[in-house]
Amino acid sequence: MKTWFVYIVRASDDSLYTGITTDLNRRLAEHQSGKAGAKYFRGRNACEMVYSESGHNRSTASKREAAIKKLSRYQKLELVSGHAL
């Protein structure tokens, strides 16, 4: 069974994008190249991956992604800085 990751990428406009993947390096490269990346990055550039967590299966990764997307920007920044909620 593959291990899934939940990640947060900081964009060029300082916004935060949350997603899931089985390969963090490949996914960041896809976001940065514009090929197979999220539509979110069509008007902005993916700068860096600022957060990731592992140990998920597809189901738990999707649920965690949804939970993170519901957080406020402040809460996401707290998560990124290591002050987990």
C-alpha positions as CSV (number, residue, x, y, z in Angstrom):
1,M,0.0,0.0,0.0
2,K,1.3,3.4,-1.0
3,T,2.0,6.1,1.6
4,W,0.2,9.4,0.9
5,F,1.3,12.8,1.9
6,V,-0.7,16.0,2.7
7,Y,1.3,19.1,1.7
8,I,1.1,22.9,1.6
9,V,2.8,24.9,-1.1
10,R,3.5,28.7,-0.8
11,A,2.6,30.5,-4.0
12,S,4.3,33.6,-5.5
13,D,1.4,35.8,-4.2
14,D,2.1,34.4,-0.7
15,S,-1.1,32.3,-0.7
16,L,-1.1,28.7,0.5
17,Y,-2.2,25.7,-1.6
18,T,-3.0,22.4,0.1
19,G,-3.0,19.0,-1.7
20,I,-2.2,15.3,-1.5
21,T,0.3,13.1,-3.4
22,T,2.4,10.0,-3.2
23,D,5.6,11.8,-4.3
24,L,6.3,15.2,-2.9
25,N,9.2,16.1,-5.2
26,R,7.4,15.1,-8.3
27,R,4.2,17.0,-7.3
28,L,6.1,20.2,-6.6
29,A,7.9,20.0,-9.9
30,E,4.5,19.5,-11.6
31,H,3.1,22.6,-9.9
32,Q,6.2,24.6,-10.8
33,S,6.3,23.5,-14.5
34,G,2.6,24.1,-15.1
35,K,2.2,20.6,-16.6
36,A,-0.1,18.3,-14.6
37,G,-0.2,20.9,-11.9
38,A,-3.3,22.4,-10.2
39,K,-5.3,25.0,-12.0
40,Y,-4.6,27.1,-8.9
41,F,-1.1,27.8,-10.2
42,R,-2.1,29.1,-13.6
43,G,-2.2,32.7,-12.4
44,R,0.6,32.3,-9.9
45,N,3.8,30.3,-9.4
46,A,4.5,27.5,-6.9
47,C,7.5,28.7,-4.9
48,E,8.2,26.2,-2.2
49,M,6.7,23.3,-0.2
50,V,6.4,24.6,3.3
51,Y,4.6,21.7,5.0
52,S,4.1,18.0,4.6
53,E,2.8,15.1,6.7
54,S,3.1,11.4,5.9
55,G,1.7,8.2,7.0
56,H,-1.7,8.5,5.3
57,N,-3.6,6.2,3.0
58,R,-5.6,7.8,0.2
59,S,-8.7,8.1,2.3
60,T,-7.1,9.6,5.4
61,A,-5.0,12.0,3.2
62,S,-8.1,13.3,1.5
63,K,-9.9,13.8,4.9
64,R,-6.9,15.6,6.3
65,E,-6.6,17.8,3.2
66,A,-10.2,18.8,3.6
67,A,-9.7,19.6,7.2
68,I,-6.6,21.8,6.5
69,K,-8.5,23.6,3.7
70,K,-11.1,24.6,6.2
71,L,-8.6,26.3,8.5
72,S,-8.1,30.0,8.4
73,R,-4.9,31.4,6.9
74,Y,-3.6,32.2,10.4
75,Q,-4.2,28.5,11.5
76,K,-2.4,27.3,8.4
77,L,0.5,29.5,9.1
78,E,0.6,28.1,12.7
79,L,0.6,24.6,11.3
80,V,3.4,25.5,8.9
81,S,5.5,27.1,11.7
82,G,5.3,23.9,13.8
83,H,2.6,24.9,16.2
84,A,0.3,22.1,15.3
85,L,-3.4,22.5,16.1
